[in-house]
Amino acid sequence: MAESKSLKEQFWDPVAGFGVTFRTMFKKVVTEQYPFEKQPTAPRFHGRHQLNRWPDGLEKCIGCELCAWACPADAIYVEGASNTEDERFSPGERYGRVYQINYLRCILCGLCIEACPTRALTMTNEYELADNNRADLIYEKSDLLAPLLPGMEQPPHPMRLGDDDDAYYRGEFKAAPEEPGDEASRRAAAATQQGGEG
């Protein structure tokens, strides 16, 4: 013989079950009007990748393939090639001749940009990567390269920055000339350092 339900179980429990529904029924609806109104992403959002350039237009990618090794989803394919004096695409000995990212596999984790030694690969805020064709979701180097800005020249071309181009590309910048008043403060700092050592 089945036990009869109490009055609470018969009337209050069904009402309590709809409590969330009743509480939200009269609240203002929050609807995102995407894609007509797009909300800005966080500044450090991990979106589509970009291959960066030096200020003269040469590519920062040196074809080292570290990004491909770091990718946990095996979404990056890189083929390096050697630069020549007649055809220079990057300041190093090599450049990325083939660069592909398969966004069918990519999980946008950012490990590839951490592995890049030249900061050639970064991630943009672009998040609209859907498509109706699988082939279009394999981005080639031409799709990933940053656009040429004013003053940049389309590679291949020789390195064009300053008198000592190699030092610039290695990040060795010459110090600005000292002001006449700075000599006294530099000597005082050197004397203080020597006194501390003695």
C-alpha positions as CSV (number, residue, x, y, z in Angstrom):
1,M,0.0,0.0,0.0
2,A,1.5,3.3,-1.1
3,E,1.9,6.0,1.5
4,S,-0.3,9.1,1.0
5,K,1.6,12.3,0.3
6,S,1.5,15.1,2.9
7,L,-0.2,18.4,2.2
8,K,3.3,20.0,1.8
9,E,4.4,17.5,-0.8
10,Q,1.2,17.9,-2.7
11,F,1.0,21.7,-2.9
12,W,4.2,23.5,-1.8
13,D,6.9,21.3,-3.5
14,P,5.6,22.0,-7.0
15,V,5.4,25.7,-6.4
16,A,8.9,25.7,-4.9
17,G,10.2,23.9,-7.9
18,F,9.0,26.7,-10.1
19,G,10.5,29.3,-7.8
20,V,13.3,30.3,-10.1
21,T,10.9,30.6,-13.0
22,F,8.5,32.8,-11.0
23,R,11.4,35.0,-9.7
24,T,12.9,35.6,-13.2
25,M,9.6,35.9,-15.1
26,F,9.2,39.7,-14.6
27,K,12.9,40.7,-14.7
28,K,14.3,42.7,-17.7
29,V,15.6,40.4,-20.4
30,V,19.3,40.7,-21.2
31,T,19.7,39.9,-24.9
32,E,23.0,40.2,-26.9
33,Q,22.1,41.6,-30.3
34,Y,25.0,39.7,-31.9
35,P,26.2,40.1,-34.7
36,F,24.7,43.6,-35.1
37,E,26.0,44.8,-31.7
38,K,29.3,43.3,-30.8
39,Q,30.6,43.5,-27.2
40,P,34.3,44.4,-26.9
41,T,36.6,41.6,-25.8
42,A,39.0,41.7,-22.9
43,P,42.4,43.3,-23.8
44,R,44.3,40.0,-23.4
45,F,41.7,37.9,-25.2
46,H,43.2,35.0,-27.1
47,G,41.8,35.2,-30.7
48,R,43.1,34.7,-34.2
49,H,46.9,34.6,-34.6
50,Q,49.0,37.2,-36.4
51,L,52.5,37.0,-37.8
52,N,54.2,40.3,-37.0
53,R,56.7,42.3,-39.0
54,W,59.7,44.5,-38.3
55,P,59.2,48.3,-38.9
56,D,60.9,47.9,-42.4
57,G,58.5,45.2,-43.4
58,L,60.6,42.1,-42.9
59,E,58.9,39.2,-41.2
60,K,59.8,38.4,-37.6
61,C,59.3,34.7,-38.0
62,I,62.6,32.9,-38.4
63,G,61.1,29.5,-39.2
64,C,62.4,27.8,-36.0
65,E,59.2,25.7,-35.6
66,L,59.1,26.1,-31.8
67,C,55.4,27.1,-32.0
68,A,54.6,23.9,-33.8
69,W,56.4,21.8,-31.2
70,A,54.6,23.7,-28.4
71,C,51.1,23.3,-29.8
72,P,49.2,20.6,-27.8
73,A,46.6,20.2,-30.6
74,D,49.2,19.8,-33.4
75,A,47.4,22.7,-35.2
76,I,50.5,24.5,-36.5
77,Y,52.7,23.5,-39.5
78,V,55.9,25.4,-40.3
79,E,58.5,24.8,-43.0
80,G,61.6,26.9,-42.7
81,A,63.8,28.0,-45.6
82,S,67.1,29.9,-45.8
83,N,67.4,33.5,-46.6
84,T,69.8,34.6,-49.3
85,E,71.3,38.0,-50.0
86,D,69.1,38.3,-53.1
87,E,66.0,37.2,-51.3
88,R,65.7,38.1,-47.7
89,F,62.3,37.7,-45.9
90,S,63.5,38.0,-42.3
91,P,66.6,39.3,-40.6
92,G,67.8,35.9,-39.5
93,E,69.4,33.0,-41.5
94,R,66.0,31.4,-42.0
95,Y,62.3,32.4,-42.5
96,G,59.0,30.6,-42.4
97,R,58.4,29.6,-46.0
98,V,55.2,27.7,-45.2
99,Y,53.2,28.7,-42.2
100,Q,49.7,27.2,-41.5
101,I,47.4,27.1,-38.6
102,N,44.5,24.7,-38.7
103,Y,41.6,26.4,-36.8
104,L,39.7,23.1,-36.8
105,R,42.2,21.9,-34.3
106,C,43.4,25.0,-32.6
107,I,42.2,25.4,-29.0
108,L,43.5,29.1,-28.7
109,C,45.5,28.2,-25.6
110,G,48.4,30.6,-26.4
111,L,51.3,28.2,-25.8
112,C,52.6,28.9,-29.3
113,I,53.0,32.6,-28.6
114,E,54.9,31.8,-25.4
115,A,57.3,29.5,-27.3
116,C,58.1,32.1,-30.0
117,P,61.6,33.6,-29.4
118,T,61.2,36.6,-31.6
119,R,57.6,37.6,-30.7
120,A,56.7,36.9,-34.3
121,L,53.5,35.2,-33.4
122,T,50.9,37.0,-31.3
123,M,47.1,36.6,-30.8
124,T,44.6,39.3,-31.8
125,N,41.1,40.0,-30.4
126,E,39.4,38.6,-33.5
127,Y,37.1,35.7,-32.5
128,E,34.9,35.2,-35.5
129,L,36.4,32.1,-37.0
130,A,33.4,30.1,-38.0
131,D,33.0,29.1,-41.7
132,N,30.9,26.7,-43.7
133,N,33.9,25.2,-45.5
134,R,36.6,23.2,-43.7
135,A,39.4,24.2,-46.1
136,D,38.9,27.9,-45.3
137,L,39.7,27.2,-41.7
138,I,43.3,26.3,-42.5
139,Y,44.9,29.7,-42.5
140,E,48.0,30.1,-44.7
141,K,50.9,32.5,-44.1
142,S,49.3,35.1,-46.3
143,D,46.2,35.1,-44.1
144,L,48.2,35.4,-40.9
145,L,50.8,38.1,-41.8
146,A,50.3,41.5,-40.4
147,P,49.4,44.2,-43.0
148,L,52.1,46.5,-44.4
149,L,52.0,49.8,-42.6
150,P,53.2,53.1,-44.0
151,G,57.0,53.0,-44.4
152,M,57.1,49.2,-44.7
153,E,58.2,47.5,-47.8
154,Q,57.0,44.1,-49.1
155,P,59.7,41.4,-48.6
156,P,62.0,40.2,-50.0
157,H,64.4,43.1,-49.5
158,P,67.6,43.8,-47.6
159,M,67.6,44.9,-44.0
160,R,67.0,48.6,-44.0
161,L,67.1,49.9,-40.4
162,G,70.0,52.1,-39.3
163,D,73.7,51.9,-40.0
164,D,74.2,48.7,-37.9
165,D,71.2,46.6,-39.0
166,D,72.2,43.4,-37.2
167,A,72.4,45.2,-33.9
168,Y,68.9,46.6,-34.3
169,Y,67.4,43.2,-35.1
170,R,69.2,41.6,-32.2
171,G,67.7,44.3,-29.9
172,E,71.0,46.0,-29.1
173,F,70.1,49.7,-29.2
174,K,72.7,52.5,-28.8
175,A,72.2,54.7,-25.8
176,A,71.2,58.3,-26.3
177,P,74.0,60.9,-26.0
178,E,74.4,62.0,-22.4
179,E,73.5,65.6,-21.4
180,P,76.4,67.7,-20.0
181,G,74.9,67.7,-16.5
182,D,74.7,63.9,-16.4
183,E,78.5,63.4,-16.2
184,A,78.6,64.5,-12.5
185,S,75.7,62.2,-11.5
186,R,77.3,59.3,-13.4
187,R,80.6,59.8,-11.5
188,A,78.8,60.0,-8.1
189,A,77.0,56.7,-8.8
190,A,80.3,55.1,-9.8
191,A,82.0,56.3,-6.6
192,T,79.1,55.1,-4.5
193,Q,79.3,51.6,-6.1
194,Q,83.1,51.4,-5.6
195,G,82.7,52.5,-1.9
196,G,80.1,49.7,-1.4
197,E,82.5,47.1,-2.9
198,G,85.4,48.2,-0.6
